[in-house]
């Protein structure tokens, strides 16, 4: 059976499973739609949270980042896992005891302010749409390559599936669909890793293979990889290039952002008891760890396979590079997507792949008539192309396609639901039409989800950057805007509505402006230095991925200062802190 047909069967079967679960568990009231009726078992909720969390950034892009960044890519592993510790200890049980539906609802009641609730809704929508842009890009990449359809048509398919199980099932349907999606994506991620680990080191356990010797040789895998990449002028894979302050800020922003992401927080509203919220976070960390401990192996082995395939020979071998006409089939198919590009600068018909930003190496390369690096590889293709590069069986390649789609759709559904809840429950029910019936509120929630899906599809068609980078920006925005008012609202009675609003506005505006200025996230400002030499202009050497840490500090400082310059919170707000902080 050819790969395309097999992929259609595997992906189609997974879609049928998701839709069937959504129909079986469809929401019948607002409680089901927003928080799954608060009846989800902690273990099941942990698995659903892991699927909600392990988005296209984790499945598709993170290993790609690690493949090209090497040691520097560890910030994503540390930040995205460490955040669950903060979430379990500082937020989850208290927000579950609060017992309502959404993050803006907590902020509105804690600070006894409709204005604070509206600002929180704005923050939530900005964060969620930034995040969902990365997910829909992942859907487009998988569809365009494996199902061989235009990205626009692939996005329509993905939007249609999400529409069915998110709009019909609500949080209840999404929860049980995400459990199925977790099973698909973790199987799809680990099976190729086992195959490739066996090929390269002879060990079937990827984590052990990471520290093993190359099969038939005495050199360790990471030593081999270091030799291969440094021979091409790149930094050694096990060495870092980022500054200490940037590593610290990126890791911190990702950790705090994890604890501030609304689509993750809302998952802890779905369990029966306060204690279950902590157990859910523990189970989620376990299920996430299964993939995150495999990602470094997948990324590093993908880099080795790619480099050895393209660069047959080393500098010093005039004809050592792969002839373009002899490029393998996987190269040709990924070229068709535009995510792998070859530019024959010296017109010799061979692929020169090296670091032309390394002056010493570039000088040596020019002696052979080379005129710069001729290959551009998008980091987002590494996990998806890895089984093809390694010549794995076609069923493994089809499985990876299903896993990539499951990862992207699971998170997209969670994000779209929190956007829907923010519009229907926080704006409509909470502020504009407080006496709206439950039936009409449920209808409004479904309409809001449908509109959000259309906007998400447009963002996927015109993506602002590659998947993991967009997601990292969303984490910075979440850290700088929502985390401080939630944390202070739980542990510090003196914070009032004026302080919370001022902190959220300053944190969000500062962080978004910095990201927009250097990366052109959505506006592509003319004259901004984002296109060249950006690192020289960064504030204290902090990249846009890490600037959320400064946004957090500004938010805390402004919130506390303004609160102490204005009146104390109302008695109602202080009583709410007493209620959620202490057992009764």
Phi, psi and omega in degrees: 000133182288159187300317184299314180296316180298319180295318177302318181294313183294311180294320179298320177297320180294321178297318179298321178298314182297316181293320178299318178296319181297319179293319180295325186246032184297149181283137178246351178210175183293328177297317176295319185291321184270317187225024176055032177069005181058039182237016185276131179295144182305320180294315178296321179293325177296320179291319178295321178297320179298318178292319177299322184280315185279082186279192174300332178296317180287313186284312188267315196260329186297314179295329175295319175297315180296325180300320184261334180270335182065232183305321182298335179289349181295340180299326180290321178295313182293314184292315186285341176264319182298334181297333180289335175293314177299318182297316182292322185276322193254335188237309193308306185294326182288320178291327176293323178293328175303319165080014179259206191256324192223164176294312177301328178295319176298313182296319179298317181282321181298320182261005176051050188210125174289326179297318179297322179295319179295317178298319179296322177297317179298314178302314181300317182293318178298313180298311187293320179289327174297316181294315186291337176302319179293324182292316182290330173297319178299319177300315180298320180297313183295314181297317185294328181273306191275328178261358174053048174237157177302150182303320180299317179292321177299319177296321178298318177300311181299317179297321180296317179296313179299319181302317183296307188273342176275315182286320180284311187273338185061203180297327179296311179293319180297320182302308183285332173293320180294329175297315177296320181294326177297315180301319180294312187288324181288324176293317181293334182276320187276329182300309177298326179298320178295313179303310186289323176300319177297318180299315189274319186241344184086359179260132181278351181259112187305318183295326176285322178300329181303327180251019183259173178273156176296139181299128180079012180216163181262357182276141179287153184304310182293328174296317178299316180296318176302316180297317183295314185284324178290332176295342179255011176088003179275160175295145178306139186301325183269008177250153180252155178241344181287150176288158180300318183293325180290319177300315180298315184290320178296313180299316181295316180298320180291321178295309182293323178297323176303315182287348181251001182285123186296325182286341174275316181301318185296338179297333181276358172275352189266354183268159186292321188230164179300315181300326181295335179296318178293317178299321179300317180296322178296314179295321179299317180296323178296311182292325177292321181300329179301321179276319186291333176282346178265334185304316180300324179293313181299313182296313183291320179289328175296319179296318180295313181297316179299311185295316181291330178289316184281314187259076178278101188114179182226175175298135187110347176247106190301323183248026184285342184283154181293132175290135184301321181292343179262009182301144183290170183298320182298325178298316182295317183291322179285333173301322183297336180277345184083001181266356174226121187229139177240129179236105184283082188294322181259006173054041177257000178077009179238153186268107175271116181238106180199172181273096182281001174273353177270108187302317182297316182290319181299322179296317178293321182294324181295337178296338179261010179081016179280149187231041179106164179297132185252002185238130173242122181242119177289128180304334184290348182266352192297313180293319183289324181275342186307312179298326179289318179300321182275002179059044178281165180302153184296328180294332177290319179296318178296323179296320178297320177300315179296322179293318179297319178292319179299317181297315182291316183290325182297316180287320178303318180297316179298318179294317181294327178292320179290327175295316179300315181295323180297321181284308187283319185269315185278316181277308185288300182289318187282333188231305189281317184226072186297341183257016180296143180288160180297322181297316181288326177295319178296320177296317179298322179297319180290321177295317179299319179296321179296316178296318180298324179296320178297314179297319179299321178297320178296320178294327177289329180283329177240069186291143180282337181191187178284164198303304186296328180292316177300316180296320178299322177297319179298322179295318178299319179294320178295318180298316187281342185249304189267327185299311182301313180293332177289310182297312179295325179295334180274320192250354186224105185296333189286344180291128182245182185295322179298316179294317181296315181296313180299318180296315180297316182296313181296314180299314182293312184295315181298311184293315180296318181297319180296314179296316181297320183294317184270334184245350182057050189306310179232328188268335183054058183305132177289137177086355178286151184277018186294340186273345181204143175050037185294325184301330180291340183255359181295146177291116180055025179077018182264125182286163176302330178294336183253357187292343177302332178297318177291323177300322177298312181298319178296318179299310178301313184297314181293316182299314182291317181297311181296321180298321181282346177266354181236181186293156178294157177299160179294161178299325179298317180294319181290326176293326177297321177298316178300318183295313185280339183275328189238140178292147178247000000 
